[in-house]
């Protein structure tokens, strides 16, 4: 089956007309997406604003837009080959939207937008266009809060892990402890590692920032992946250190201040320390030059 294509042989005088048609078409598509996904997007932005675990979502669309902008020269030289398969992908995305709306599953409703965008790129630009923009589209998934059922499955093990690490470190500083699940019993009081203290917030934020950091400051793909993966143990260890610091403040300073100002302020400090650790890992990687492919 022959495909409609537009190559660089297009007369220069027609580019202005083509861009005008493209701009109008893009505006109409954006309007339709805004109408269909209005409630989904409003709820998503509200979650970014109200839930600290997902506040990094505001940065993700900006990063994705930058990725598209950076690809502008490559996209201009890419042959436009509209593909009928894009319609099937768009239909799939709308089907997922219906399942999410009528099944009261926000995650499906939000993921459907990424699927629809991929279908639009494939439909109007072709497979090569979709390949060039695939990373920018996948990055958008970082802005979507994970489903509650998965979130809960991750959070509780992190609470237990943080409790174990902190209760194992506190005796090294002369603080006797007794741990029962996610509750650390100190001589002066009980310290509960609640859901908010599980480290899931710093883990998700650091994971997202590791993607940004790796993209801007590293050219090797395997190093980028390694940095993203390194963010997971760094965030877990940093959260354990935060609980350790809280326990030490409870024992040797003031319990009220330890659970008040120090607990909140230490979160920011530990996150900055996590970023420093991520930077240290990156610097350590630079000691081992990446192998270059021989052509």
Number of C-alpha atoms within 10 A of each C-alpha: 3 5 11 10 12 13 12 12 6 10 8 9 8 10 12 10 11 12 11 12 12 12 12 12 12 12 12 12 13 12 13 12 14 13 10 14 16 13 10 19 15 11 13 19 17 12 17 19 15 10 12 14 19 23 20 18 23 13 15 21 17 12 15 18 14 13 18 19 12 11 14 12 10 13 17 12 10 17 17 21 20 21 20 14 14 23 16 15 20 23 15 16 24 18 16 20 26 16 16 19 16 10 11 11 15 22 19 21 24 25 18 24 23 18 20 24 18 22 25 21 22 27 22 17 21 24 19 17 22 21 13 16 19 14 13 20 19 13 19 21 17 19 21 20 20 15 12 12 8 9 12 13 10 13 19 18 13 22 25 19 21 26 28 18 17 25 25 16 17 19 11 9 9 10 15 15 19 13 18 12 14 22 18 22 17 19 12 11 12 15 20 17 22 15 15 12 21 25 26 23 21 26 22 20 20 25 21 20 19 24 18 18 19 21 16 10 10 15 11 15 12 12 17 21 14 16 22 20 14 18 26 17 12 22 27 22 18 23 31 27 19 23 28 21 18 23 27 19 18 21 18 11 12 14 18 12 13 21 15 12 10 17 18 11 11 18 18 12 13 19 20 14 15 23 19 12 17 23 15 12 16 20 11 10 14 12 8 8 8 13 7 7 5 4 3
